[in-house]
Amino acid sequence: MIRLVVGLGNPGKEYERTRHNAGFWLVERFASANGVILRKDAKFQALVGRHGSAFLLLPQSFMNASGRAVQMLAGFFKVKPEEILVVHDELDFEPGVARVKQGGGIAGHNGLKDISQRLATHDYWRLRIGVGKPAPGMEGADYVLQKPSAEEKTAIDQAIDRALQVLPEMLGGDMQTAMQKLHSGEPKPEKKEPPKQQAPAKEPEKKPEPQKAAAAPKSGGLLKSLFGKK
């Protein structure tokens, strides 16, 4: 059973539409759909709500200090790591992909890094929302702090929609069914056919131009050359 759902992101208007806030987007949409009000709780330094037996948590410190709120709430309500689901952006997946796993590495994600350090374990659940990889030469930290394109945002929203459909099963502890439904519903990548190579265009053959006959000299000119001017 999941007793704590944590959405990762950065607080503030300047960050609310950036890729790094994908975790916030999902938890906010879940709260809105279920009539849950997320209230600021100074004790936990986070926005906190409750849905049934599960807490919804949006840390209001910056990403690299996300673990503080998680540690404090989990400690206060005696929530075990395996009862925690952390929702976060994932660079290794394209927009449109959402996957669930328990434990594993943190892949350089500062929010996960802080949570793992404060809980002293990696064994919490993760719901990973794909945001795609940065272009060559761009740092991941810069990429996630930018807004996705309209096409990417649509794909991310669709992935969040599918994740929200199985979230009740995750909250109930049926993680295997939720994973199967979520992962089997992923959009299949389009197969791009290699462009057909066109045969080089042949240059049109140049036809030999007909030779022009030399113009006959005018009779007047010939007479003038023979007899001179009158």
C-alpha positions in Angstrom: 0.0 0.0 0.0 1.2 3.5 -0.8 0.7 6.0 2.1 2.7 8.9 0.7 2.7 10.3 -2.8 5.5 12.9 -3.4 5.6 15.1 -6.4 9.0 16.6 -7.2 9.5 20.1 -8.6 10.7 23.6 -7.8 8.4 26.2 -6.1 7.6 29.5 -7.8 6.0 30.9 -10.9 9.3 30.9 -12.9 9.6 27.1 -12.6 6.0 25.9 -12.7 5.9 25.2 -16.4 9.4 23.7 -16.7 10.2 20.0 -17.3 11.6 19.5 -13.8 8.1 20.1 -12.4 6.5 17.0 -14.0 6.1 15.5 -10.6 4.2 18.5 -9.4 1.9 18.4 -12.4 0.8 14.9 -11.8 0.1 15.3 -8.0 -1.7 18.6 -8.6 -3.9 17.0 -11.2 -4.7 14.1 -9.0 -5.5 16.4 -6.1 -7.8 18.5 -8.3 -9.6 15.5 -9.8 -10.3 14.2 -6.3 -11.2 17.4 -4.6 -8.1 17.4 -2.4 -6.8 20.8 -1.3 -3.1 21.1 -0.9 -2.3 23.4 2.0 1.0 24.9 3.0 2.3 23.2 6.1 5.2 25.1 7.8 6.1 22.1 9.9 6.8 20.0 6.8 7.9 22.9 4.6 5.5 21.6 1.9 2.1 21.6 0.4 0.2 18.7 2.0 -3.1 17.1 1.3 -4.8 13.8 2.1 -6.7 11.3 -0.1 -8.1 8.4 2.0 -5.2 6.9 3.9 -2.5 8.5 1.6 -0.8 11.8 2.0 0.0 14.0 -1.0 3.2 16.0 -0.6 4.8 18.8 -2.7 8.0 19.9 -1.1 8.4 23.7 -1.1 12.2 23.7 -0.8 14.1 23.6 -4.0 14.7 20.3 -5.8 18.0 19.5 -4.1 16.4 19.7 -0.7 13.3 17.7 -1.4 14.2 15.0 1.0 13.7 17.2 4.0 9.9 17.3 3.7 9.7 13.6 2.8 11.8 12.6 5.8 9.9 14.8 8.2 6.4 13.7 7.2 7.4 10.0 6.8 9.0 10.1 10.3 6.0 11.8 11.9 3.4 9.5 10.5 5.6 6.4 10.5 5.5 5.8 6.8 7.9 3.1 5.6 10.1 3.7 2.5 8.3 1.0 0.6 5.0 2.9 1.2 6.3 6.0 -0.5 5.8 6.8 -4.2 7.9 9.6 -5.7 6.8 11.1 -9.0 9.5 12.8 -11.0 10.8 13.8 -14.4 13.0 11.3 -16.2 15.6 12.2 -18.9 16.0 8.6 -20.0 12.5 8.4 -21.4 10.9 10.3 -24.3 7.9 12.5 -23.6 4.8 10.3 -23.6 6.4 7.5 -21.5 5.6 6.8 -17.9 6.9 3.9 -15.9 7.0 2.6 -12.3 9.7 0.8 -10.5 11.0 0.3 -6.9 14.5 1.2 -5.9 17.4 1.4 -8.3 19.8 4.2 -9.1 19.0 7.9 -9.1 20.6 8.8 -12.5 21.9 12.2 -11.2 18.4 13.4 -10.2 19.0 15.9 -7.3 15.6 15.4 -5.8 16.0 11.6 -5.7 19.5 12.0 -4.4 18.4 14.0 -1.4 15.5 11.7 -0.6 17.7 8.6 -0.7 20.3 10.3 1.6 17.7 11.3 4.1 15.8 8.0 4.1 19.1 6.1 4.0 17.6 3.8 1.3 16.7 3.7 -2.4 13.8 1.3 -1.8 10.9 3.6 -2.3 8.7 3.5 -5.4 9.2 5.9 -8.3 6.8 7.0 -11.0 9.0 8.3 -13.8 7.5 10.8 -16.3 9.6 11.0 -19.5 10.7 14.5 -20.6 13.3 13.5 -23.2 17.1 14.1 -23.5 18.8 17.4 -24.0 20.4 18.2 -27.4 24.1 17.4 -27.7 26.2 20.0 -25.8 23.4 21.0 -23.4 23.6 20.2 -19.8 20.7 18.1 -18.3 20.4 20.7 -15.5 19.7 23.5 -18.0 17.4 21.3 -20.1 15.0 20.4 -17.3 14.7 24.0 -16.2 13.3 24.9 -19.7 9.7 24.7 -20.8 8.8 21.8 -23.1 7.6 22.5 -26.6 3.8 22.4 -27.2 4.2 18.9 -28.8 6.3 17.6 -25.9 3.9 19.0 -23.3 1.0 17.2 -25.0 2.9 13.9 -24.9 3.8 14.5 -21.2 0.2 15.2 -20.4 -0.9 12.0 -22.1 1.6 10.0 -20.0 0.3 11.7 -16.9 -3.3 10.8 -17.9 -2.4 7.1 -18.2 -0.5 7.2 -14.9 -3.5 8.8 -13.1 -5.7 6.0 -14.4 -3.6 3.4 -12.5 -2.7 5.5 -9.4 -5.7 4.2 -7.4 -4.3 0.7 -7.9 -0.9 1.8 -6.7 -2.4 3.4 -3.6 -4.2 0.1 -2.9 -0.9 -1.8 -3.1 -1.5 -3.6 -6.4 1.7 -2.4 -7.9 2.1 -5.3 -10.4 -1.3 -4.7 -12.0 -0.7 -0.9 -12.2 2.7 -1.5 -13.8 1.3 -3.9 -16.3 -1.5 -1.6 -17.4 0.7 1.5 -17.5 3.6 -0.1 -19.4 1.5 -2.0 -21.9 -0.4 1.3 -22.7 2.8 3.1 -23.8 2.7 4.6 -27.3 4.8 2.6 -29.7 7.6 4.6 -31.3 7.0 5.4 -34.9 9.3 3.5 -37.3 11.0 6.0 -39.5 11.9 4.6 -42.9 15.3 5.8 -44.2 14.9 8.3 -47.0 15.1 6.7 -50.5 18.2 7.7 -52.4 17.3 9.3 -55.7 19.3 8.5 -58.7 21.3 11.5 -59.8 19.5 13.5 -62.5 21.0 13.1 -65.9 22.0 16.3 -67.6 20.1 16.8 -70.9 22.3 16.1 -73.9 23.3 19.2 -75.7 22.4 19.1 -79.4 25.0 20.6 -81.7 24.0 24.0 -82.8 23.5 24.4 -86.6 26.3 26.4 -88.1 25.2 29.7 -89.4 26.1 30.5 -93.0 28.3 33.4 -93.4 26.4 36.5 -94.4 26.9 37.6 -98.0 28.3 41.1 -98.2 25.9 43.7 -99.4 26.2 44.6 -103.1 26.5 48.2 -102.2 29.5 47.6 -100.0 31.3 45.5 -102.6 30.9 48.1 -105.3 32.1 50.8 -103.0 35.2 48.8 -102.2 35.9 48.4 -105.9 35.2 51.8 -107.2 35.3 54.1 -104.2 32.7 56.7 -103.3 31.0 58.6 -106.1 
